[in-house]
Amino acid sequence: MHDEGRYIQQSYYAGNMLNRVKEGQNPNWSPWTWNPIQVGDSFGNRAEILAATKTENTLYVKCIPMLWDMNNKPAEAIMEQWSTLEGNVIKVHNKLTCHRTDTIYGETGARSQELPAVYPISALKNLYSYFGEAPFTGDTLDNPEVEHLEDGFWGRYNENKVTEHWMAFVDDNKWGMGVYTPISSNFLAGMAGAPGFESTDSQTSYIAPLKSVQLKKNDVFEYDYWLVIGSLDDIRLEIYKLNNRL
């Protein structure tokens, strides 16, 4: 991968935005909140794996996340993840346990959380979702223009616009990956760099289901999401099946 943030992973935000450059904070990410990242920080330091187990179709990983903006600074938190393969669908259960002792960030109100942060390859360049008022009826999909990070920010899909709770990036054959988080109806999505590139390149697509959640210094937060691989029609069909089960 291009950097330790370029995965499908847990990422959370809490506390005040701080300038900590004198303490080793990445100036490209300053000021910044308390932001534990499951895989590693912006300097390339990886999270410490505490446990990893595999059963027939489930992987479990427990780690100490890293603070994204700081250089080799473990977060005062534990992240756990259960990933279960069900055909072309992966069900993921994420759990964050905070045990912060810091006094610098404080405890602010709710912040918009990435549930999770997803980075498809930029070869999957076409964005699809459903923004209408008749969700889960097979109504016509939306295909918004992909907004680029270089133009200011990812595309924002707010005001509960994403009424089927999923977005997908697909190629020109409409094959790719969808992300379904039932508790999210707001999303970020977009692209950094040019389309047409693979996993080791700096260019990337991006999807993040969002929900406003307050994370206190000693808190536990859990949620489920699903990844679906296949044609755009198959992605939507599987998500409809999941919606009917939940």
N, C-alpha and C positions, 0 to 999 in steps of 0.2 A: 504494500500500500504506500501511497505517497507520503502520508504523515500519520501520526497516532490518533488523529481525529477523524480519519477517513474510513470509518467503519459503520456498521449498524450497532448502535450502542446507547447505553444510558447516559444522560446528561441532564443535570439539574442546576437550578439557580436559587440563591437565597442571600439575604443581607444587602448591604449598601455597596455601591460602586466605589472602589478604592484605587488610588494610584499607589502602587507598591514597586515602582521601577527601581528605586534604590535598594530594594530587598531582592532583586532578581526577577521582577515581573517582566514579561515580554512587552516591550513598548508598543508592539502592534496590537496588543490586547489590554490596553490601559486607558482609563480606569476599568475595573472589572469586578464582578460580584464573586462570592463564594460559588465555585462552579466545578464540582467533582465530575470527572470524566472516566468512563469505564475502562478504556483501553490505555490511555496515556496522555501526556501533556503536550503543549505546543513546541517543546524543546526536544521531543522524541523519547522522553523517559516513559517507560511502560509501567502499568499498574502491577502490583504484586499479587500473584495468584495464591490464594490460601487453600483452595480445594477445587478439584475438578473430577467429576465422576461421569460415567456413561452407562446407561442401561440400554435395553433393546432399541428404543427410538427416542430417548431423551438425554440431552447433555445438561449437566449442572456445573456452573462455575461460580465461585465466590472469590472476590478480590477486594483489595484496598485501592480505591480509585485515586487518580492524581488530580490536583488542581490545574485546570487547563492553562491558565495564564502564568503560573509560577514555574520556576526551574527546579524540577525534581522535588516537589513538595507533595507528599501524600496527604490526601484529605482525611479529616477525622470522620470517617464514614466506612460502611461496608456495603458493597453491592453484590447481589445474588441474582442469578438468571437461570431459568429452566427453559430449555428450547426443545420442543417436541415435534418431530416430523410426522405429518399425517398426509401422505401422498405428495401432492404438489403444494402443500400448505405447511408452514411452520408456525406453531403456536408458541408464543414467548410470554413467560411470566417474569416480571421484573420486580425486585424488591430493594429499596434503599433504606438503610438504617443509619441515622445521623447520631453522632456522639461528640458534638463539637464542644470544645472548651474555650475557643477564641473569644476575645472581647472586642475585636476590631470591626467585624462586619455588622454586628448588631442583629436584631431580629426585625425585619421589615414585614410588610404585608405580603399578599400573594404575588407571585411572579409567574410569567408564562413559561411552562415547562415543555421541553421537547420529549414527546412520548411515542417513539424514541427519536433520536437523530439518525437519519437514514441517508446514505450516500451511494446511490446507484451509479454505474459508469455512465459517462456522457454519451456513449453510443446509444443509450436509451434516451432519446432526445425529445420525444413527444409526450406531453403531459395530458392526462385525462382524469376526469372526476365527474361528479354530478352535483350541480348547484341549484337544482330546481325545488319545487314545492310538492313534488309527488315522489318522495324517496321509496326505493324498493318496489317500484312498479314497472321497471323496465323502460322508463322514459328516456328520451334522447340524452346521451352523454355530452358533457362540455369538454372542449379541447382548447383551453386557454393558451395564448401566446406565452412561451417560457420567458420569464424575466431573469435577467442576469445580475449576479452579485456585483459585477463591475459597474453597473448602472446606479448603484446606491444600496440595494438590499435584495434579498430574495423576494419573490412574489408573496404578498400577504393575502390570505383568504380568510377574512374575519367576519364578524357579525353572524356567526353560525351558518356560514355559507355552504359548508361541505356537508350536505344533509344526509349522505349515505356513509359518512365517516371514513372515507378512503380516498387515496389518490394513487395514480400509477404512472410510471414512466415506461414507455414502450418504444421499440424501433419502428422503422417504416413498414414492417410487416405486422405491426401491432402485437409484437411479442415482447414481454418484459416482466416487470415486477410491480405488484400492488402492495400498499401498506394500509391496514385496516385497524384503527383504534376506536372501539365503540364509544369511549367516553369523550372523544374529540370531534368537534364539528368546526373547529378553526384549524387552519394549517398554514405552514410556510412551505414554499416549493420554488425551485428555480435551478439555475445552472451557474457554475463558475468556470469561465473559459469557454472554449469552443466545443460543439458537439462532435461525436465520432471517435472518442477516445476510450481507453480501457482502464483497468484497475490500478496499474502502476503509473499512470499519467497524472499530472496535476489537475487536469480538467475533471469536473465531476458534476453530476446532477445531485439534487438534494430534496428530500421530503421530511417534514417534521410535523406530525400531528401535535396539536397544542391543547393545553388546559391550564387555567390559572389555579395554582396551588401554593399555599403558604407552607414552607418547610421550616419548622422551628429547629433550634439548636439540638434538641433531643427529640427526634421524630422518626416515624416509620411510614413509608409510602410504598404502595404496591399497585400494580396495574397489569393488564394483559393487552397484547396486540398480536396481530397475525400478519405474516408475509405470504403472498400468493404469487407463484411463478407460473407463467403460461401466456396464452393469448389474452387479449383484452376482454373478449367475451368470457373466457374461462375464469379470469380473475373476478369479474363481476358476478358470475354464477356462483363461485365458491363463497364470496362474501355474502351473497344473498342467503346461501345455506347456513352460514355462520350466524347471520342476523336472526334467522328463524329458530336457531338452537338456543340463543342467549336469552 
